[in-house]
Structure formats: structure tokens, C-alpha cells
Amino acid sequence: MGRLAGAKKGEKKEKYFRLNLTLPIELDRVLSDIGPITWSKGGSKLPKTAIMRALIRLLVELDVDVSGIKTEEEFLDSLHQSIFSYCEIHKKNKKV
């Protein structure tokens, strides 16, 4: 079994599920542009899959309230509210 990039010898690769994702061209361009930007700024070129996994992990951390959401725009509004709350909580914690 293969290793994750950067994984130490003996560490096993996590199981992944393949997901087909349909995006408008402009959103795909955003994902495509992030990878080379990270590389040009001294980091590693991030693949789209790594970016999407990080965004989903952030979504879990934000604990977004999805009750009653029916559209993508409503979901985006709920994300904005969760991000604002998350930032306010962490701002208060830094002051302590």
C-alpha cells in the first residue's frame, strides 16, 4: 500500500472516495490558480484535491447550521455567518 506524500515510513495511506465535482469554469480557475501561487510563494504546488479536502475540513470546524437551507446562496450566507462567529470567538480567545 502506498504512503501519503510526506508520510513517514510505515504510515498507511488513508482510504479515499472518488468524487465527481461539477464546477463553473470561473470556480475551477480559482482552484487551478491557487496551486501555482502556493508554489511561487515558496510552498508546494497544491493539487485541487488537497484544496478541496482542506475546505471540507474547515467546513467541519465551522459547525455550519444547515437547517432549513434550500439553495446554494442560503448555504453561502450560512457559511459567512459561521465564519464571522468563528473569527469573533477566536479573537476573544486571543485577548484572554
Beta strands, then each sheet from edge to edge (+ up, - down):
end
